């Protein structure tokens, strides 16, 4: 079983029927404004609408027009007074009141003449207009949704601009859009694409008896925000976005190839210029494949694996002597290196798989953790950081490995 830096490649917990409270995972899907469409399943949060495919007609419901306007400030809250003035004048204009009493006219005059507003010259207000994209919300409190008050140089990148860029990027590519949606009341937008070009997805794992072949799928994720928290980005990741937590996890597990467009002048041109991105992403996947195949060629014994693992823990902790908990963790990873899923205890490839299995399903995510908690910690917490850090160690060369092994040898001698 191939494992990635972020999580098991063949293990997609997004469709697992797990019950998570807000204290565990914050999906960021706020109804009725936010909508998520998935071709896979209702996803773990059970809030996605399952559809056979994702096309323009569906994404149109997520393409909210962004209104840009000036920002004004006033001394005291005058909303109630203005409402009275407006309603009074409206009643007269519509003929519901033929006569205004002097005191009413004077009150309206006092309110209007007393309004003192100051414009914020360097800022603008961004509001999502859902009246056309989500007609069922027209006339409700959700038809206009406040997004952000950025500086005037901030240039919104609308959701449909990202969607159009995705479509252009995928022309001639074997891929499927698997999930799309908005988060935190339209403040964030994401698209996940499953890349299916098998020529770039096969890993040849060297074994003592010959060569095994493993295949995996990767995701190309597109994200943007309208609240200043994210640039428009496209990147390769082993994690499919279905909510806010998977969005953040996919960024953590992103490959080295990426594409960022910042919300400034020229953003519209830049977001459209993604034609060459797919080739770069596919090359990034080839590099990942090459890295896995390289690791399968580096032989390592169980004793050496034990030294590397313990040395990694001690170096990370900044200790010379290993605590009982650290020794137990080392032993569990060695066992997974020898007998974990698809492992044969032969190479760095098995060592990486054993370590990532420990930090995905094993005690590395907590001995008492349930399935939901393990999935969460494996993708979003310290366990995810350990997987990335350990992968980098194995790829860092002989000198770095030798240094860590020496630390491990010393730790084993002190633990006896």
N, C-alpha and C positions, 0 to 999 in steps of 0.2 A: 504494500500500500504506500503510495507516494504521499509525503507530507510536505506542506508548504511552510514558509516562515510564519504565516499568520494562523493557519489552521489546516486540518486535513483536507486535501484537495477533493477527495471523494466524499467528504463529510460536510454536507450543507445543512446546518441546524435550522435554517430559516423556516423550513416547512414542518419542523417538529411540532407536535401538539404539546407545548409546554406552557405552564401557567406562571407568569411572572408578574409581580406587583410593581408599582411605580418606583418602590424603593430599590428594586433590583435592576430594572431596565426601563429607560425612558425612550419610548419609540418616537415621540414627537409628532404623532398624527392626531391633529385636533379637529374633530368633526364639528360642524358640517363643512368647514372651509377646505380642509385637506382631503385629498383622495389619493389612493394608491391602486394601481392596476398591476396584476401579475399574471403571467402565463403558466406559473408553476402551481400555486396553491394560495390559500388565504394568508400564508406566511405565519410565523409564530404568533404574531399579535392578533391574528384572525380579523384584521381590518382591511385587508386587500380585496378588491373585487377581482375574481378570477375570470380571465378572458382568453379566448383561443389565440388571439394575436393582438399586438399593439400597433395601431396605425394613426393617421392624422385625425380621424374622427374622435378617437379617445383622447389623444394628447390635446386636442382643441379645448377640452374641458379644464385643462391645466394651464392654458395660455392666457393668463389674465393680463389685461392691459394695465400698464403702470402709469399712473398720473403723477406728473411732477408739478409741484406748486410752491409758492412762496410761504415762508414761515413768519407768523406775526406773534408778538407777545403783548399782553396787556397787564395793567397794574393789578386789578382784582378780577375775580370771576364775574363776568357779566352775562353768562349764558342764559340764566333764567330771565333777566331783564330784557334781553334781546328777543327771547322767545315770546314774551308778553307783547313787545312792540310789534313784532312780525305778525303774530296772530291777530292783534287789534287792527292793523292796517289791512291784512288779508280779508278780514270780515267785512271791512268797508268796501274794498275793491270788488269783492264777489257779490255785493249787494245785500249781504246778510244784516248789515247795520246801516240804516239810512242817516243816522244822526250820531255824531260824536259829541259827547259831553266835554265841556271845557277842561275838566280835570284829567280826562283820559288823553286828550290831545296834548296837554301840558306834560303828562307823564311820558308819552311817546317821544315828544320833543326833547325832554331832559335826558332820556336814555340815549337817543341817537347823537345828540350834540355832545354828550359826555363821554362817548367812546373814544378812547385814546390807545391806539395800537402802534407798536413799533416793529418795523420789518427787520428780520435778521438777514443782513445783506449777503452773508457768505454761506448761507445754508438753504436747503430745499427740503420739502416734504415729499415722501414717496408713499403712494396709496395704491393698493391693488383693486382694480375695478372688475368685479366678478359678474356684473350685470349681463354681459354678453356671453362670457365663457360658461357661466353657471346660471342659466336663466331661472332655475327653480329657487335661487336665493335672491332674486330681484324683489325689492320691496321689503326685505328683512334687514335686521341689524348687521347681517354678514355680507351685504352687497358691496360695501366699501370697507377694505381692511387696511389699517395703518401698517406700514412696513418699517420705515426708517427716516431719520432726519440727518442726512449726510451733508457734507459740504457741496457747493454747487458744481465743483469739478467732477463729482461722482457721476458716472454714466451708467444707467441701468442696462443690464443685459437681460432682455425678456426671455421667458421660457421657450417660446417658439423659435427664437434665434438659435438657442442651443439645440433644439430638436431638428431644425433644418440642417445645422452643422453635422449632427449625428447621421442623418440620412445621406448627406453628401459623402461623408467619410466611409460609409458602409457599402457604397456602390461596388459591386463585383466581389464582395467579401462574404464568405460563408459564415453568417452570424445571425443571431436572433435577439431582438429586444425583449428581455424577460421581465423587467419591472420598471415602472415609472411612477412618479408621484411628487407631491409637495409635502412640506413639513412645517411645523410651528406656524400655522395659519398663513401659508403661502410665502413664508420668508425664505424657504429653501426649496430647491427643485433638483431632482436626480433622475438619471436614466442608467440602467444597467444593461449591458449587452454581453451575451455569451458568444465567445469566439469559438468557431468549430472547425477551423482549418487543421485537420489531423496531421498534416505534414510537419507542423510546428509543435505538435502536442505529444509526440512519442519520445519516451526516454528509454535508452538501451542501458540496462543495468548489468554490469559485469559480475558474473558469478563464477565460482570455482568449476562448475560443470558446464559453463557456457554463458549465454546472454539471455536475460529476461527482458521483455518489453512491457513498459507501463505507459498508459495514456491518461491524459488529464485535460480538463477544460479550464480556461481562464476567462476572466471577465474584464471588459472595458467599461469603466464607469465615467459618466459625465455628471458634473454637479455645478451648481451656481447658487448664489444667495442674493437676497435683496435687502439684507440688514447689516451689511458691512462685515460679516463674519467669514465669508469665503470668496475667493476669486472664482471665476468660471474655470473649471479644471477638467481635464480628461487624463486618465491614467489607467495602467493595467494593475489588476489586483486579483488575488485568488478568492476574494470575498465579494459576494453579490449584495448590492444595496437593496434593502427592503424597508428601512426605517432609519432613524437618526443614529442609533447605536451602530448599526452595520455600516452606515456612512463613515463614521469616525474610525471604525475598525478597518474598513477598506483603505482609508488613507494611511493608517499605520502599516498595513500589509502591502502598500503600493510598491510596484517595481521602480526601477531607476528611470524609466521612460515616462515623461509626463508633459502636459501642455497646460499652461496657465494663461488666462486673460484677465487683466485687472480692470476694474470698473472706472476707467478713465477715457479720455478722448481717444478715438480710434478703436474702441472696444468692438464695435459692430463689425469692422473690417477684420480684426484679428480673430474673432470667434468664428467667422466664416472661413478662415484660412486653415482648415484642418485636413486638407486633402492628403498630405503626406504623413499624417499622424499614424494611420493604421499600419503602414509599413514599419514605422519605428517601433510600434507596439509589438508587432510580430517578431521583429528582431530581438526585442527585449525578452520575448518568450523563448526564442532560440537560445539566448544567453542563459536563461534559467535552466533549460534542458541541458545545455552544456555543463553547467555547474553541477547538476545532479549526476550526470554521467561521469564527471571528473571525480566526485566523491565516491562513486562506486568502484573506482580503480585504486583507491588508497586503502591498502589492507591495514587492519588493526585487530589486535588480540583483545580478549576480554580484560586481561590485566592492564593493558595500555588504555583501553576505554575507561576503566575505573579511575586511572590516574588523571585522565583528561577531564572527566566529569567532576571529580572531587576538586581538582585544581581550578576548574571554572568557577565552582561554587565559592571556594575560598578567596579567589581573586576578586570576585564580585562583592563578597562580604567584607573584604579587607582583613581577613583573619589568617592566622597560621595554623590554628588548631581547629579541627572539625567538631562541631556539636553532634550529638546523637541523631538529631533530626536531619542534619546534612549527610551523615553517613548512610542513614536509611534511604534518603532520596537518591544517593549515588547508587546504592545497591538495586533499587527499583529500576533505574534507567539502564543499568547493566543487564538486568533480566529482560527488559524490553528490547535492548540491543540484540540479545541472543534469541529471544522467543516472541518478540512482539509481532504485530500483524505484518506479514510479508517479509519479516526480517530473518537473517541467517547468521548474524554475528560475525560478519566477514570484513566489513569496510566502513568508512566514514558515512556512507549512505545509510547503512543500518543504524549507525550511531545517531545520526540526525533524526531518522524516523523514530528511534526509541525515545530520544529526548523530547521530540515534539508530541509523541503519543502521551508521554508522562505529563506534559504541560497542556494537553488537550482533553484527555479523558481520565488521566490517572490522578494520583495524589498531589500532583503539581498544581491542581486547581482547588485543593482542599479535600482532606479525607472525609469530612462530613458533608461536603457539598452535594446537592442533588444534581440531576441531569441538567436542569435549567441553569443552575449556578455555575456548573462546570463549563457549559457552552458560553456563558457570558464572560467568565474570567478568562477563558482560552482566547477569546477574540478581543476583549476590551481591557484586560487588566495586566497585572505583572507577569502572568503566564505568557501573554503575547510578546511582551518585551524580552523575556528569557529566550523564547524561540528565535526571535530575530538576532539576539546577541550571540546565541550559541551557533547559529548558522554562520554568522560573520567570523566567529572564531575558527571554525573548521575550514573556512575559505581564506584565512589570513596567512597561510604559509607555514613552513617547517619551523622557523625560529619561534614564532608566536606559540605554536603547539608545544614545542620543547620547553618553553618557559612555563606554560601552564602545567605540563606533566611534572616538572620538578616541584612545583607548588603542591601538586597532588601527592607525589611520593612522600614529601615531608609530612603532609597532613595524615597520610596513612600510617606512617611510622609513629606519630604522636597519638594516633587513635588506638593503637594496639594496647 
